Amino acid sequence: MNLVAKYRKSSSKKGVFILLVGLFSTLVLANFIPKINLSLKKPQANALLSFPQDHSIHPDFNAEWWYLSLMTKTTNNSGEDEKDTGHLISFSTIRPSKESEKINGLLSSTYDNSTREFRQNTDINGDLQVYLKNQKYLFVNYTNPESYATLEERKPVADGKRVYRLSGKTPEIGTFNLKLKERTKSNIPLLWGGNTPNCTGKISVFEPNDTFYYSIPDLDITGTITNPNGEQRNVKIGKAWMDHQWFNSAPPEDWKGHYWNSFHFTESSNLYDSNPHHAIGFVTQIYNDEEIGE
C-alpha cells in the first residue's frame, strides 16, 4: 500500500515511470511464483558462492531463475518519437512438487510509458540450456515455438568490462537484439544479504539463509527492439540489471505469494546519465490471514 501512496503523491513523470517499471517487473514475477509448490527439502544455501561456476545452473535445487530488468529510451529509424519503455525477461526452471519433473519457463513483459500499455506472459515447457562457455562465460537459452531467448556472456572488452548479448522474440516484447555492457568494471557480482563487506550472497525467504542471490547491476543497453506490430525501435540509451536466484525451501501452507521490488537509480534526476548508481530491494510476503511479513 505504501507504494501506491507514493505513486499517487508523485508529480514527476520520470518518478512515475521509474515506479511503474519497478512495479511491473515485480508483479509479473509474483504472478508466476505463487504457482510453485516446492518440495519440502531443507534449505541448502549454506556455502559461499564461487564464480564463474555459480553463474551456471544448480540442478540439485528445486527453483532457479535468471532475470533481467531493462529500462530503455527508444526512437524510430528517423531518430524521432522518443519513448520510455520497460521490459522483463526471466529464464526459469522449477520443480512444482516432490515427485514431478522440473518445468522450464520464459517470462516476458513490456510496459510503454507513453500509452500506459502493459503485456506479460510466461511461456512454459520449452527447452532450457544453461552452461558456461569455455568454463568461463554464462550461456542461457530457452527455445519454444512461440517464445525464445538467449543470454550470452561474451569475452570482456579491452578495458575489462563484461559484455552480454540478449536476443530473442516473444509476443509481448517482439524481436530484440541487445548488447548489455558494464558501466563500471566489477570483479565479482553484487552479493545480497547483509551490509558491505559482510554480504555473502544469501538471503532469508522461507527459511533462514535459504536462498542464494546476487545481481549484476548497472549495465548500459544498446541495440534494437522490433515491436510486435513490426516497428523497429532503436535504443537511444538504457539501463539494465540481471539477478540470479536459486533455493530449495518451500513456502508455508498459508502463503499466497509475494511482491518483490528493487530500485536502481542515479544520484541525479536523470535516469540515464553517468553519475553513480544506487540500489535498494525488498520483498513483502502475502499470507491467507492478510498478515504481511517483510
Salt bridges, closest charged atoms under 4 A:
ASP54 OD1 - HIS58 NE2 2.65
GLU64 OE2 - HIS58 ND1 2.78
GLU64 OE2 - HIS244 NE2 2.66
ASP81 OD2 - ARG233 NH1 2.97
GLU82 OE2 - LYS236 NZ 2.41
ASP84 OD2 - LYS14 NZ 3.76
ASP84 OD1 - LYS73 NZ 3.12
ASP112 OD2 - LYS83 NZ 3.75
GLU117 OE2 - ARG119 NH1 2.75
GLU152 OE2 - LYS133 NZ 2.72
GLU152 OE1 - ARG154 NE 3.63
GLU153 OE2 - ARG162 NE 3.83
ASP159 OD2 - LYS161 NZ 3.80
ASP218 OD1 - ARG183 NE 3.86
ASP218 OD1 - LYS239 NZ 2.77
ASP218 OD1 - HIS277 ND1 3.52
ASP220 OD1 - ARG183 NH2 2.88
ASP220 OD1 - LYS239 NZ 2.85
GLU231 OE2 - ARG233 NH1 3.23
GLU267 OE2 - HIS278 NE2 3.21
